[in-house]
Amino acid sequence: MKIIIQLSREEEAKALPILLRHSPGMILPERTYVLPDDVVGRLQNAGIRFTQLSREALAPSLEEVAGERV
């Protein structure tokens, strides 16, 4: 699952070593990052504060869409 977070300047400076080592994520403008949930967990464990902007929605299972026209 991907999570979109935003960091302050100070928190981003603390987070960069973790992000550079562990993240195949994406960097967006204004210190916004799209990261896998395990990397977000590493940031939390390191005491880095951030604002969570969004979570990736889970795709419906095959049973949920069976019988629907696509």
Stockholm file with secondary structure:
# STOCKHOLM 1.0

chainA/1-70         MKIIIQLSREEEAKALPILLRHSPGMILPERTYVLPDDVVGRLQNAGIRFTQLSREALAPSLEEVAGERV
#=GR chainA/1-70 SS CEEEEECCHHHHHHHHHHHHHHCCCEEETTTEEEEEHHHHHHHHHTTCCCEEEEECCCCCCHHHHTTCCC
#=GC SS_cons        CEEEEECCHHHHHHHHHHHHHHCCCEEETTTEEEEEHHHHHHHHHTTCCCEEEEECCCCCCHHHHTTCCC
//
